[in-house]
Structure formats: C-alpha cells, structure tokens
C-alpha cells in the first residue's frame, strides 16, 4: 500500500495535476483579497518617468543612425543635423534627469532616494524576505527594483555628462562648446566661423589635441549606451514579473499614481498605508 502511494506521488500526471491545483488555488486566494487604492507615485515622479522614456527612445534612434551614418548614406550636412537633434533632445534628457536627482533629495515620500535606492538600513532584510518568494506587496520598489533604479540612474548620469562634453567637441554646443572652440581657434576673436567639419580658423595641432581629449568620452558614452540597451529590457521584464507576482497594478500606477494593495497589509517598514 505504501509502495503504491509512493508511485502515485512520483507519477508525472499526478504531479502536474497537483501543481496546477496549487497555482489555481493561489489565484483564487489572490482574487478574493480585499484591496484598496493607495497613492504612491507623485506627479513629479510620473512626469520624470515618461519624459525620460520618450527622450531615451529618441536618443537611441538618432544615436543608432549617427553611429551607422555611412551604412545609411547620410551626408555631412545630414550628420550635422542629426547631431544637432541628438544634442537638443539630450538637453531635455539632462534637465529631466537633474530634476529627478534634485527631488530625490528635496521631495516627499517616494520621491526621496531613501525610499527608492538600496541604501536604507533595512535593505539587507528586504532582500532576505524577497528571496523567500512570498507575494508580499511593496508600496514602492521591491529590492530588485531598487537595484535596477540605481543601475539605470548611474548609466543615465554617465550618459548625461559624457554627452555634454561630446556636444562641445562635435558641434561646439554649450556648456563646453565655447571652451573647445577657443582651444582650437587660430583667431580667438573670430569664433563664429568655427563650424562642425570645417577647418576655417582651426589650428590643426590644437584640433588633434581636442579630439584626443574627446576619445575617452566617446568610448564611455558608447559603452554606457550598450549598458542601457542591456538594462532597459531587464527593467521591463522585471516590471512584468513584479506585476504578476504582487498584482498591485504596478504598470498603471506609473500613469495614475495609485497601486491596489491588500487592506491592513504591511511591507518592510510597517503600515503600508502610512508610508
């Protein structure tokens, strides 16, 4: 009798049925949970997020065309236009990122870095709890989400700084354009004639030195771009996973500001409704 019982337990058909039963059981429990609408993401955070999405998409598309200008048969004039567009969108991206960095220090609740980045005192405990694979809801980011935010913010900050330097060396745009134009000018009182891809009023030796200074910034900019291309899909997959795991309307919360959380539940910091 015990032998037949063991046989049933290891029978793949019974095991599959058991797993499906467990999954359906958990779904039924989840559907029966009484939830409430809780405000999490402020207008400032949502404004930054979607403005950032648009800017990064535009920068990626324009950047790919610039990197493959020969392949696409882009003329010198077309390349200058593309670089100008890239820089202008880059200014919007930089202003938006600086705005987010500032409200991380000056803002309230989940605008602040203490609630968004993995540097709070209880973060190690959060990770341990998260590894247990329980479906406890998080009002803000879960531990993996906090790590992802740190990675993306770091990469975007590097892109911003290197991009501003390259804009100055490529098409002589602010904030460093005037400095680099002066550094290569033969006649420093006639800077307005210095144009991209033009040798007018340009000292060849100084120009070569300027381009040598530019090289490491270009290298870092390109490899950071590859880093973003790697992490952005991971971020999207992480959101989908967290949405299925926690069922708190995570995706729509970045549009409406509201999550749907179980009533009387708590997260890693106590009463979830008061955080």
Backbone as numpy.savetxt, mean C-alpha at the origin, in Angstrom:
# Nx Ny Nz CAx CAy CAz Cx Cy Cz
-15.44 -54.78 16.47 -16.27 -53.58 16.47 -15.41 -52.33 16.47
-14.38 -52.34 17.31 -13.50 -51.18 17.35 -12.74 -51.03 16.05
-12.40 -52.22 15.43 -11.68 -52.17 14.15 -12.53 -51.52 13.08
-13.82 -51.90 13.01 -14.70 -51.30 12.00 -14.88 -49.82 12.25
-14.89 -49.44 13.53 -15.02 -48.01 13.86 -13.83 -47.23 13.35
-12.62 -47.80 13.52 -11.41 -47.15 13.01 -11.47 -47.04 11.50
-11.96 -48.07 10.85 -12.07 -48.07 9.39 -12.99 -46.96 8.90
-14.07 -46.75 9.60 -15.01 -45.69 9.22 -14.37 -44.33 9.37
-13.59 -44.16 10.43 -12.98 -42.86 10.69 -11.97 -42.48 9.62
-11.26 -43.44 9.06 -10.25 -43.12 8.07 -10.78 -43.21 6.64
-12.02 -43.65 6.49 -12.63 -43.71 5.17 -12.73 -42.30 4.59
-12.08 -42.03 3.43 -12.09 -40.68 2.85 -13.48 -40.12 2.65
-14.44 -40.99 2.29 -15.80 -40.50 2.06 -16.40 -39.93 3.35
-16.18 -40.65 4.47 -16.70 -40.18 5.75 -15.95 -38.94 6.22
-14.64 -38.91 5.95 -13.85 -37.75 6.37 -14.30 -36.51 5.61
-14.54 -36.64 4.29 -15.01 -35.52 3.49 -16.36 -35.04 3.99
-17.25 -35.95 4.27 -18.57 -35.59 4.78 -18.46 -34.87 6.11
-17.54 -35.35 6.98 -17.37 -34.73 8.29 -16.87 -33.30 8.17
-15.89 -33.09 7.27 -15.35 -31.74 7.07 -16.40 -30.79 6.54
-17.18 -31.27 5.57 -18.25 -30.43 5.02 -19.27 -30.08 6.09
-19.57 -31.05 6.93 -20.53 -30.81 8.01 -20.01 -29.74 8.97
-18.73 -29.84 9.31 -18.12 -28.86 10.21 -18.16 -27.47 9.61
-17.77 -27.36 8.31 -17.75 -26.07 7.63 -19.14 -25.46 7.59
-20.14 -26.28 7.20 -21.52 -25.78 7.14 -22.03 -25.38 8.52
-21.61 -26.14 9.53 -22.01 -25.83 10.90 -21.49 -24.46 11.32
-20.20 -24.19 10.99 -19.60 -22.89 11.33 -20.27 -21.76 10.57
-20.65 -22.03 9.32 -21.34 -21.00 8.54 -22.69 -20.66 9.15
-23.39 -21.70 9.61 -24.69 -21.47 10.23 -24.54 -20.66 11.50
-23.50 -20.99 12.28 -23.25 -20.25 13.52 -22.96 -18.79 13.20
-22.09 -18.56 12.14 -21.71 -17.21 11.75 -22.92 -16.41 11.31
-23.81 -17.04 10.56 -25.01 -16.35 10.08 -25.95 -15.97 11.21
-25.89 -16.73 12.31 -26.77 -16.48 13.43 -26.20 -15.48 14.43
-24.95 -15.03 14.21 -24.34 -14.08 15.12 -25.02 -12.73 14.98
-25.37 -12.14 16.09 -26.01 -10.82 16.09 -24.92 -9.75 15.95
-24.97 -8.99 14.87 -23.93 -8.00 14.59 -24.47 -6.59 14.67
-23.54 -5.65 14.86 -23.92 -4.25 14.89 -22.95 -3.44 14.02
-23.41 -2.31 13.55 -22.60 -1.43 12.71 -21.71 -0.58 13.61
-20.39 -0.66 13.38 -19.42 0.08 14.20 -18.54 0.93 13.29
-18.42 2.22 13.61 -17.62 3.13 12.79 -16.13 2.92 13.08
-15.34 2.75 12.00 -13.91 2.49 12.16 -13.06 3.50 11.38
-13.26 3.57 10.06 -12.36 4.35 9.20 -12.93 5.74 8.93
-12.20 6.76 9.32 -12.64 8.14 9.14 -12.59 8.55 7.67
-13.19 9.69 7.36 -13.16 10.20 5.99 -11.72 10.44 5.52
-10.88 10.88 6.44 -9.48 11.17 6.09 -8.77 9.89 5.64
-8.96 8.81 6.39 -8.32 7.54 6.04 -8.85 7.02 4.70
-10.17 7.11 4.52 -10.77 6.62 3.27 -10.36 7.49 2.08
-10.28 8.80 2.29 -9.82 9.69 1.23 -8.40 9.33 0.80
-7.52 9.14 1.80 -6.14 8.76 1.49 -6.11 7.45 0.72
-6.85 6.45 1.20 -6.79 5.11 0.61 -7.16 5.12 -0.87
-8.30 5.72 -1.21 -8.75 5.65 -2.61 -7.98 6.61 -3.51
-7.57 7.74 -2.98 -6.70 8.63 -3.74 -5.37 7.94 -4.04
-4.88 7.20 -3.05 -3.63 6.45 -3.20 -3.76 5.35 -4.25
-4.89 4.65 -4.23 -5.13 3.59 -5.23 -5.08 4.16 -6.65
-5.77 5.29 -6.86 -5.82 5.91 -8.19 -4.43 6.37 -8.62
-3.71 7.03 -7.71 -2.37 7.53 -8.03 -1.41 6.40 -8.39
-1.42 5.34 -7.57 -0.49 4.22 -7.82 -0.80 3.54 -9.15
-2.08 3.34 -9.45 -2.44 2.74 -10.73 -1.94 3.58 -11.90
-2.14 4.90 -11.83 -1.68 5.79 -12.89 -0.16 5.78 -13.00
0.51 5.84 -11.86 1.98 5.85 -11.85 2.55 4.54 -12.42
1.92 3.42 -12.09 2.38 2.13 -12.62 2.23 2.09 -14.14
1.06 2.48 -14.62 0.81 2.44 -16.08 1.79 3.35 -16.83
1.90 4.59 -16.37 2.80 5.55 -17.04 4.24 5.09 -16.92
4.61 4.60 -15.72 5.98 4.14 -15.50 6.37 2.97 -16.38
5.45 2.03 -16.57 5.72 0.88 -17.44 5.95 1.33 -18.88
5.15 2.30 -19.34 5.32 2.82 -20.71 6.67 3.51 -20.84
7.07 4.30 -19.83 8.37 5.00 -19.87 9.51 3.99 -19.91
9.43 2.96 -19.07 10.49 1.95 -19.02 10.61 1.18 -20.34
9.50 1.10 -21.08 9.48 0.36 -22.35 9.23 1.29 -23.54
9.77 2.51 -23.43 9.52 3.53 -24.46 9.96 3.07 -25.84
11.10 2.42 -25.92 11.60 1.94 -27.23 10.66 0.88 -27.80
10.23 -0.02 -26.95 9.33 -1.09 -27.38 8.03 -0.52 -27.94
7.52 0.54 -27.30 6.26 1.15 -27.73 6.46 2.22 -28.81
7.71 2.46 -29.18 8.01 3.44 -30.22 7.70 4.88 -29.82
7.94 5.20 -28.55 7.66 6.54 -28.05 8.78 7.50 -28.46
8.41 8.65 -29.01 9.38 9.66 -29.42 9.96 10.39 -28.22
11.01 11.19 -28.45 11.60 11.99 -27.37 10.56 12.93 -26.78
9.79 13.59 -27.66 8.74 14.51 -27.17 7.69 13.75 -26.37
7.34 12.55 -26.83 6.37 11.73 -26.12 6.89 11.28 -24.76
8.19 10.98 -24.72 8.80 10.55 -23.47 8.81 11.70 -22.45
9.10 12.91 -22.93 9.09 14.08 -22.04 7.68 14.30 -21.50
6.68 14.16 -22.38 5.29 14.33 -21.95 4.91 13.28 -20.91
5.29 12.03 -21.15 4.99 10.96 -20.20 5.67 11.20 -18.85
6.92 11.65 -18.89 7.64 11.92 -17.65 7.01 13.10 -16.90
6.54 14.09 -17.65 5.85 15.23 -17.03 4.56 14.77 -16.35
3.79 13.93 -17.05 2.56 13.38 -16.46 2.88 12.54 -15.22
3.93 11.75 -15.31 4.34 10.90 -14.20 4.69 11.75 -12.97
5.39 12.84 -13.20 5.80 13.72 -12.10 4.59 14.42 -11.49
3.67 14.90 -12.33 2.48 15.60 -11.81 1.63 14.67 -10.96
1.40 13.44 -11.45 0.67 12.46 -10.64 1.47 12.14 -9.38
2.80 12.11 -9.52 3.67 11.87 -8.37 3.54 12.93 -7.29
3.33 14.17 -7.69 3.10 15.24 -6.71 1.83 14.99 -5.91
0.77 14.57 -6.60 -0.49 14.26 -5.91 -0.28 13.08 -4.95
0.43 12.06 -5.44 0.76 10.89 -4.62 1.56 11.30 -3.38
2.56 12.16 -3.56 3.41 12.60 -2.45 2.62 13.42 -1.43
1.79 14.35 -1.92 0.98 15.18 -1.02 0.01 14.31 -0.22
-0.57 13.33 -0.89 -1.51 12.41 -0.24 -0.80 11.57 0.82
0.39 11.09 0.51 1.16 10.27 1.45 1.60 11.10 2.66
2.07 12.32 2.41 2.48 13.19 3.52 1.28 13.48 4.42
0.12 13.71 3.81 -1.13 13.91 4.56 -1.39 12.73 5.48
-1.25 11.51 4.95 -1.49 10.30 5.77 -0.46 10.16 6.88
0.79 10.46 6.58 1.84 10.37 7.60 1.55 11.34 8.74
1.07 12.53 8.41 0.78 13.54 9.43 -0.40 13.14 10.31
-1.50 12.67 9.68 -2.66 12.33 10.51 -2.39 11.07 11.34
-1.37 10.31 10.95 -0.97 9.17 11.78 -0.46 9.63 13.14
0.09 10.84 13.20 0.56 11.41 14.46 -0.47 12.34 15.11
-1.23 13.05 14.29 -2.13 14.10 14.80 -3.59 13.69 14.85
-3.94 12.58 14.20 -5.34 12.19 14.07 -5.91 11.52 15.31
-7.10 10.94 15.13 -7.81 10.29 16.22 -8.02 8.81 15.93
-8.18 8.04 16.97 -8.58 6.63 16.88 -7.76 5.86 15.84
-8.42 5.28 14.84 -7.74 4.42 13.88 -7.02 5.19 12.78
-6.96 6.50 12.91 -6.08 7.29 12.04 -4.64 7.21 12.55
-4.47 6.94 13.83 -3.16 7.02 14.48 -2.31 5.77 14.24
-1.00 5.98 14.21 -0.08 4.88 13.96 -0.12 3.86 15.09
-0.42 4.28 16.29 -0.48 3.34 17.42 -1.55 2.27 17.22
-2.55 2.56 16.37 -3.61 1.61 16.08 -3.43 0.92 14.73
-2.45 1.36 13.96 -2.33 0.90 12.57 -1.05 0.13 12.29
0.03 0.47 13.00 1.33 -0.16 12.75 1.67 -1.18 13.84
2.56 -2.12 13.54 2.84 -3.22 14.49 3.87 -2.85 15.56
3.68 -1.69 16.20 4.64 -1.25 17.21 4.03 -1.12 18.61
2.74 -1.44 18.74 2.13 -1.33 20.06 2.61 -2.46 20.97
2.50 -2.25 22.27 3.04 -3.20 23.26 2.43 -4.58 23.14
1.16 -4.66 22.79 0.49 -5.95 22.76 0.55 -6.66 21.42
1.43 -6.20 20.53 1.43 -6.77 19.18 1.83 -8.25 19.17
2.82 -8.61 19.98 3.25 -10.02 20.02 2.10 -10.93 20.47
1.34 -10.45 21.44 0.18 -11.21 21.90 -0.86 -11.33 20.80
-1.05 -10.24 20.03 -1.98 -10.25 18.90 -1.60 -11.34 17.90
-0.29 -11.44 17.62 0.19 -12.43 16.65 -0.08 -13.84 17.14
0.18 -14.09 18.43 -0.06 -15.41 19.01 -1.53 -15.79 18.90
-2.41 -14.85 19.23 -3.85 -15.10 19.14 -4.28 -15.34 17.69
-3.70 -14.57 16.78 -4.05 -14.70 15.37 -3.65 -16.07 14.83
-2.50 -16.59 15.29 -2.00 -17.88 14.82 -2.91 -19.04 15.24
-3.73 -18.81 16.25 -4.63 -19.87 16.71 -5.77 -20.10 15.72
-5.84 -19.24 14.72 -6.84 -19.35 13.65 -8.28 -19.23 14.16
-8.45 -18.54 15.29 -9.82 -18.27 15.69 -10.37 -17.14 14.82
-11.67 -16.99 14.81 -12.28 -16.01 13.91 -12.66 -14.74 14.65
-11.90 -14.41 15.68 -12.18 -13.21 16.44 -12.08 -11.99 15.53
-13.08 -11.11 15.55 -13.06 -9.94 14.67 -12.10 -8.87 15.17
-11.55 -8.12 14.27 -10.69 -6.99 14.60 -11.37 -5.71 14.14
-11.48 -4.78 15.05 -12.11 -3.52 14.67 -11.23 -2.79 13.65
-9.92 -2.78 13.89 -8.98 -2.18 12.95 -8.32 -3.24 12.10
-7.00 -3.14 11.94 -6.25 -4.15 11.18 -5.90 -5.33 12.07
-5.93 -6.53 11.50 -5.39 -7.68 12.23 -3.86 -7.61 12.15
-3.12 -8.47 12.88 -1.66 -8.37 12.91 -0.99 -8.43 11.53
-1.48 -9.30 10.66 -0.92 -9.38 9.31 -1.19 -8.09 8.54
-2.37 -7.53 8.74 -2.71 -6.27 8.10 -1.79 -5.14 8.54
-1.44 -5.12 9.82 -0.53 -4.08 10.33 0.85 -4.21 9.69
1.33 -5.43 9.55 2.62 -5.66 8.89 2.58 -5.22 7.43
1.47 -5.49 6.77 1.31 -5.10 5.38 1.28 -3.57 5.24
0.59 -2.90 6.14 0.56 -1.43 6.12 1.97 -0.87 6.27
2.74 -1.44 7.18 4.13 -1.00 7.38 4.95 -1.19 6.12
4.82 -2.36 5.49 5.58 -2.65 4.27 5.21 -1.68 3.14
3.91 -1.47 2.93 3.46 -0.61 1.84 3.83 0.85 2.10
3.67 1.32 3.33 4.04 2.70 3.65 5.54 2.93 3.47
6.35 1.95 3.85 7.80 2.06 3.69 8.18 2.15 2.21
7.61 1.26 1.40 7.90 1.27 -0.03 7.42 2.56 -0.69
6.23 3.02 -0.32 5.70 4.25 -0.91 6.53 5.47 -0.52
7.02 5.50 0.72 7.86 6.61 1.17 9.17 6.65 0.39
9.74 5.48 0.14 10.97 5.40 -0.66 10.69 5.87 -2.08
9.57 5.44 -2.64 9.19 5.88 -3.99 9.02 7.39 -4.06
8.43 7.96 -3.04 8.21 9.41 -3.02 9.54 10.17 -3.04
10.45 9.80 -2.16 11.73 10.51 -2.05 12.57 10.35 -3.31
12.72 9.10 -3.76 13.53 8.87 -4.96 12.89 9.49 -6.20
11.56 9.46 -6.26 10.85 10.05 -7.39 11.05 11.54 -7.49
11.04 12.23 -6.36 11.25 13.68 -6.35 12.67 14.04 -6.81
13.64 13.23 -6.41 15.02 13.46 -6.86 15.13 13.24 -8.36
14.55 12.15 -8.85 14.61 11.83 -10.29 13.91 12.90 -11.11
12.79 13.44 -10.60 12.09 14.52 -11.31 13.00 15.72 -11.51
13.84 15.98 -10.53 14.79 17.10 -10.64 15.90 16.85 -11.64
16.34 15.61 -11.76 17.43 15.29 -12.69 16.94 15.03 -14.11
15.70 14.61 -14.25 15.15 14.22 -15.55 14.56 15.40 -16.33
13.61 16.09 -15.67 12.93 17.18 -16.37 13.02 18.50 -15.59
13.94 18.52 -14.59 14.26 19.73 -13.84 13.04 20.34 -13.14
12.22 19.47 -12.56 11.03 19.90 -11.82 11.35 20.02 -10.33
10.56 20.85 -9.61 10.75 21.01 -8.16 10.57 19.68 -7.43
11.13 19.54 -6.22 11.84 20.58 -5.48 13.33 20.68 -5.75
13.88 19.75 -6.54 15.34 19.73 -6.74 15.77 20.17 -8.14
14.81 20.46 -9.01 15.11 20.78 -10.40 16.03 21.97 -10.57
15.75 23.04 -9.85 16.56 24.26 -9.98 18.00 24.01 -9.51
18.15 23.22 -8.44 19.48 22.89 -7.94 20.29 22.12 -9.00
19.67 21.10 -9.61 20.39 20.31 -10.60 20.64 21.11 -11.88
19.71 21.96 -12.26 19.91 22.81 -13.44 21.10 23.74 -13.23
21.20 24.32 -12.06 22.34 25.19 -11.76 23.65 24.42 -11.76
23.59 23.17 -11.28 24.81 22.37 -11.17 25.40 22.01 -12.53
24.58 22.01 -13.59 25.08 21.62 -14.92 25.16 22.80 -15.89
24.71 23.98 -15.45 24.64 25.14 -16.36 26.01 25.76 -16.60
26.25 26.12 -17.84 27.45 26.89 -18.18 27.24 28.34 -17.75
26.09 28.90 -18.15 25.70 30.25 -17.76 24.55 30.12 -16.75
24.86 30.33 -15.47 23.89 30.11 -14.41 22.82 31.20 -14.35
22.94 32.23 -15.17 21.91 33.26 -15.23 20.89 32.97 -16.34
21.11 31.87 -17.05 20.24 31.55 -18.18 19.71 30.11 -18.06
19.13 29.80 -16.89 18.67 28.44 -16.60 17.43 28.04 -17.40
16.66 29.05 -17.85 15.40 28.74 -18.54 15.58 28.00 -19.86
16.80 28.06 -20.43 17.03 27.38 -21.71 17.39 25.91 -21.52
17.64 25.51 -20.27 17.98 24.11 -20.00 16.69 23.28 -20.01
16.61 22.38 -20.96 15.43 21.55 -21.16 15.81 20.06 -21.16
14.86 19.17 -20.89 15.15 17.73 -20.95 15.64 17.32 -22.35
16.68 16.50 -22.37 17.26 15.95 -23.61 17.87 17.03 -24.50
18.15 18.21 -23.95 18.79 19.29 -24.71 20.16 19.58 -24.10
21.14 19.90 -24.94 22.50 20.19 -24.48 22.77 21.69 -24.42
21.76 22.48 -24.70 21.96 23.93 -24.68 22.25 24.42 -23.26
23.36 25.17 -23.13 23.82 25.74 -21.85 24.13 24.66 -20.81
24.53 23.48 -21.29 24.82 22.36 -20.39 26.30 22.01 -20.48
26.96 21.98 -19.33 28.35 21.55 -19.24 28.38 20.02 -19.22
29.05 19.43 -20.22 29.04 17.97 -20.38 29.58 17.23 -19.16
30.69 17.74 -18.60 31.29 17.07 -17.45 30.36 17.15 -16.23
29.77 18.31 -15.98 28.85 18.48 -14.86 27.59 17.63 -15.06
27.16 17.53 -16.33 25.97 16.73 -16.63 26.23 15.26 -16.32
27.42 14.76 -16.68 27.78 13.37 -16.39 27.82 13.12 -14.88
28.37 14.08 -14.13 28.40 13.95 -12.67 26.99 13.88 -12.09
26.13 14.75 -12.63 24.73 14.75 -12.16 24.05 13.42 -12.45
24.31 12.86 -13.61 23.70 11.57 -13.97 24.24 10.43 -13.10
25.52 10.54 -12.69 26.09 9.54 -11.79 25.41 9.61 -10.41
25.10 10.83 -9.97 24.38 10.99 -8.70 22.99 10.38 -8.81
22.41 10.51 -9.98 21.03 10.04 -10.24 20.91 8.52 -10.24
21.97 7.82 -10.67 21.89 6.37 -10.89 21.36 5.58 -9.70
21.91 5.75 -8.48 21.39 4.94 -7.36 19.92 5.22 -7.05
19.48 6.46 -7.26 18.08 6.80 -7.03 17.17 6.08 -8.04
17.63 6.01 -9.29 16.88 5.28 -10.31 16.78 3.80 -9.95
17.93 3.22 -9.54 17.95 1.80 -9.18 16.99 1.50 -8.04
17.06 2.31 -6.98 16.17 2.10 -5.83 14.71 2.30 -6.24
14.44 3.31 -7.06 13.08 3.61 -7.51 12.48 2.42 -8.27
13.28 1.84 -9.15 12.79 0.72 -9.97 12.56 -0.52 -9.11
13.51 -0.84 -8.23 13.35 -2.05 -7.41 12.24 -1.89 -6.37
12.03 -0.67 -5.90 10.91 -0.43 -4.99 9.59 -0.57 -5.74
9.59 -0.16 -7.00 8.42 -0.36 -7.86 8.10 -1.86 -7.96
9.13 -2.69 -8.17 8.92 -4.14 -8.21 8.38 -4.65 -6.88
8.87 -4.06 -5.77 8.38 -4.44 -4.46 6.89 -4.15 -4.30
6.46 -3.00 -4.81 5.03 -2.66 -4.76 4.21 -3.62 -5.62
4.74 -3.96 -6.79 4.05 -4.90 -7.68 3.88 -6.26 -6.99
4.83 -6.61 -6.12 4.76 -7.87 -5.38 3.76 -7.78 -4.22
3.83 -6.67 -3.45 3.04 -6.57 -2.23 1.58 -6.19 -2.47
1.29 -5.43 -3.52 -0.10 -5.01 -3.75 -1.04 -6.21 -3.96
-0.69 -7.19 -4.82 -1.56 -8.38 -4.92 -1.68 -9.15 -3.60
-0.58 -9.19 -2.83 -0.64 -9.85 -1.52 -1.62 -9.13 -0.60
-1.60 -7.80 -0.67 -2.53 -7.00 0.13 -3.98 -7.32 -0.25
-4.25 -7.38 -1.55 -5.61 -7.67 -2.02 -6.04 -9.07 -1.58
-5.13 -10.04 -1.71 -5.46 -11.41 -1.28 -5.68 -11.47 0.23
-4.88 -10.69 0.98 -5.04 -10.64 2.43 -6.39 -10.08 2.84
-6.85 -9.06 2.11 -8.16 -8.48 2.39 -9.26 -9.51 2.14
-9.14 -10.23 1.03 -10.13 -11.27 0.70 -10.14 -12.35 1.78
-8.95 -12.78 2.21 -8.84 -13.81 3.25 -9.46 -13.32 4.55
-9.12 -12.08 4.95 -9.65 -11.53 6.20 -11.16 -11.34 6.13
-11.65 -10.97 4.95 -13.10 -10.80 4.75 -13.82 -12.14 4.98
-13.27 -13.20 4.42 -13.89 -14.53 4.56 -13.71 -15.06 5.98
-12.63 -14.69 6.62 -12.30 -15.21 7.95 -13.12 -14.52 9.05
-13.22 -13.19 8.94 -13.85 -12.42 10.01 -15.29 -12.02 9.71
-15.62 -11.92 8.41 -16.99 -11.56 7.97 -17.49 -10.27 8.64
-16.68 -9.21 8.50 -17.02 -7.93 9.14 -17.27 -6.82 8.12
-17.46 -7.18 6.84 -17.63 -6.18 5.77 -16.37 -5.32 5.64
-15.22 -5.98 5.68 -13.93 -5.29 5.64 -13.77 -4.44 4.39
-14.10 -5.00 3.23 -13.92 -4.29 1.97 -14.80 -3.05 1.89
-16.08 -3.21 2.15 -17.00 -2.06 2.06 -16.73 -1.03 3.15
-16.07 -1.43 4.24 -15.80 -0.48 5.32 -14.85 0.62 4.87
-14.03 0.35 3.86 -13.14 1.38 3.35 -13.87 2.35 2.42
-15.15 2.07 2.18 -16.01 2.99 1.42 -16.96 3.72 2.37
-17.59 2.95 3.26 -18.59 3.53 4.16 -18.01 3.98 5.49
-16.88 3.37 5.90 -16.30 3.66 7.20 -16.76 2.70 8.29
-17.78 1.87 7.99 -18.38 1.00 9.01 -18.05 -0.48 8.79
-17.76 -1.16 9.91 -17.68 -2.61 9.93 -18.90 -3.16 10.66
-19.18 -4.46 10.42 -20.27 -5.13 11.11 -19.66 -6.16 12.05
-19.68 -5.84 13.33 -19.00 -6.63 14.33 -19.99 -7.29 15.28
-19.64 -8.47 15.81 -20.52 -9.14 16.77 -20.78 -8.27 17.99
-22.00 -8.24 18.45 -22.33 -7.46 19.64 -21.63 -8.05 20.86
-21.21 -7.14 21.75 -20.57 -7.52 23.02 -19.29 -8.32 22.83
-18.65 -8.18 21.64 -17.38 -8.89 21.42 -16.23 -8.00 21.81
-15.06 -8.60 22.02 -13.87 -7.84 22.37 -12.74 -8.23 21.46
-11.82 -7.26 21.22 -10.61 -7.59 20.46 -9.43 -7.57 21.41
-8.21 -7.43 20.88 -7.03 -7.54 21.70 -6.89 -6.41 22.73
-7.68 -5.36 22.61 -7.51 -4.23 23.52 -8.71 -3.99 24.44
-9.69 -4.91 24.43 -10.83 -4.72 25.31 -12.12 -4.55 24.55
-12.98 -3.70 25.07 -14.31 -3.52 24.47 -14.20 -3.01 23.06
-14.63 -3.79 22.10 -14.44 -3.46 20.69 -15.23 -2.22 20.29
-16.31 -1.95 20.97 -17.15 -0.82 20.59 -16.54 0.51 21.01
-15.62 0.48 21.98 -15.07 1.73 22.50 -13.69 2.04 21.98
-13.16 1.22 21.11 -11.80 1.44 20.63 -11.80 2.44 19.49
